[in-house]
Amino acid sequence: MTQVRTSTLSNGLRVITDRMDSVESVCIGVWVGTGSRAETAPINGTAHFLEHMAFKGTTRRSALDIAMEVEAVGGHFNAYTSRENTAYYMKVLRGDVGLAVDILGDILQNPSFIEAEFERERGVILQEIGQSLDTPDDIIFDYFQETAFPDQAIGRPILGTAPLIRDFQRQTLIDFMKARYQARNMVLVASGAVDHDMIVAQAEEAFANLTNDPVPEIDKGRYQGGDFRKERDCEQVHLLLGFDGVTYGGPDHFDAHMLSTLLGDGMSSRLFQEVREKRGLVYSIYSFSSAFSDCGLFGIYAGTGEEEVRELIPVVCDVLSSLPEDLTEEEISRARAQLKSSLLMGLESTSGRADQLGTQMLSYGRALSMDEIITKIDACTRDSVASLAGRLFRGTPTLAATGPLSHLESHDQLTARL
């Protein structure tokens, strides 16, 4: 049994808890409605750099102090940056929630940004960028995003670029945090063995100095699509084919997930069966729907050989073109079951629950009940999914590819097939 409760502190910070009676641990963290798309071009990488500095010391604690305090109670902490959100969270036992709240309040209000730590993390992030550039099935997603949304914050890499990170200034982090880490743009989330009233009281004290000023608006995403190719000396062609997608929480949000599931999620999906099982053209192929607050992307990833890419693209295009007409009720039923099971399985962990609640609070301003989500999934029909597929796949495609590309057809040829 679970129980979700929400409160708002005197400074405007929202607190949401999800009590799980069957566990002894708590995942607790702060979700901030700020990610890489809040950056201007000269400071691309700021949100991620700031995330790296979160546990590197405050005016009260050194980086070592933080690590020792958390690990002394058997806890651990982590963080991530996406294009729209940043999350800082800890996993502790129920008796150590007060410590976790205090540390979270400390790192998000009193960061020291010590110069030595700042320079160390600059080096770490440069290594992270280098690793990404050396991993074609990773960096291709950055190429894809930038091609779909050129010259826009939402199209830039979350990590930033090496030249920008090398020139990064400490004051940039301070200014960015001051402008965007405001109470109205943050949510304290706790899932597991929680006492809501106790956490609210602890948060009132730990976040007492958090301000609640207006947060600058971000530019709206404008999908354009296009073609990106980067020749590379490697065994495989790594490519992404995509289209203008749907927004997070929009009327087609769950239809898009249904479409992605039946098209390229799992061994029974159309792409897996047609491209891998019947033709042996790939080892890996899958589809995805990435939804943002005001735009979205629908994409297909494939890794294939230099010769095989010649056949791969026509086959994928045939699958996409035929789907709106010959989509079956059996496929819809199977995709619906997969979505529900994936959702429910994800909620078996405290961290999965906390992440879902944090994202929902920032996107909708409220938590969605499981019944509401299931109802939305059940409302997806063969006609609604087929209609969405027809609209998506008739739009301007985005193609990003790296590897040996001599046999990859042109963007114009690809567009004509669709």
Phi, psi and omega in degrees: 000139177235159178217119181260129178228147181230138174221161175237127181287169181298334180269001178100353178290128177274142178235126178230132180236150179228101183280129177243113186288344187266004184235163178250352184253170179224133166259120183227137182194178177242125176258126184248131181280051181216128177221203187293336181283358174272000185264150168275165184303317182293341181243027176302127183108356184296312183301318180289320177298318179298319177300318179298329184274355189303316185257024184259017174121147177230183176289347180252333187225142171278169177301320179293321178302314181299311181299317183290321179296317181291313184284340177294337178253013178077015180269175172210158182231160180201174180200160173209157177237131173242189181286336182240340184226158170228137182233140175234119186216158182226152175242119182220169172282161187304326182284352184248015180297322180302318177298316181297316179299317181296317180293318179298316177297323181292310185291334183265355177238334187232041181295141182269334183047049179302136187304317182296319178293321178300314181291324178297315180291331174303314179295319179298316181293323176298322176294322179296318177297317179299319178297319179296317180295332179276358184242094188300326180282359173259305185294338180299332179290326174293317177300318180297313181298317181291327179288323179289324182232070184292144176057037178225153180300323182291344179266351183276156182292142179298323182285344190082191178240158183302314180300320180293316181294324179297328182264006187297141179249142180303322182296333179299317178297316182299313181294318181296315181294319180297323183283327193241342178270070180252153185305320182294343184252017184223152178223129172268122185238137175221133181225135179129223182277073189250153170242106188304309184298322179294318180295320177300315180296319179294321181291324177303322180280315186290331182249027185297332183264006180287128180273169184222047180282161176301147181255133179303141179284154177261157178289143179290143178284138181233100179296134177236321183077173181151202190226130175226132179222135178225107177298138182209141181276088177211172186287324187245155166270126175252121184222153175231128175245128184213174185215164174302125187256209185242160181277159176289121180086001178287172184296337182258010187302311182281332172300320180295321177291323176298315180298314180297321181296311183283337180278316188208033178235104179104168186287341179268356183293158184300314183293317180298315182293313185284317188273318182266307187289317183277327188242344179063034185274343185217163164264319183235130172207135179200164178241165180203155173239116178254111182255137175241179186295329185226008181196183180192172177224138170245126188222162176228125176255142174213144171241123186216173181278167181301318179281320185295335182296336178299321180270331186301309185300312178301322180294314179299316180297322177296319179298315181295318184291326184276340189301314183301331185273322188248019176297135185251159176295328178297318178296319178297315180298318180293318179294321179298316179296320179296317180297315181296315182293321178297318179296312183291322178294323179295335181274005177280349179250147179295322181292323177297318179295315182298317181295318179297316180295317180299316180294317180296318181296321179287328184271317184255340187082007180200164175272140176268133178287157178299321179298321180294318180294316179299320178299319179294321178293317179296335181284346178287128182241171176302318182292318182292321179290318179297320178297317178297316179302317179299318180292314183297310190282352173271352182280177179294123181279156169249128177235125175233131184213145174219151184124201176281106194252016186297335183254011178274124184291166186288164177297323179296319177296318179299313181299320180296325179295329184273000000 
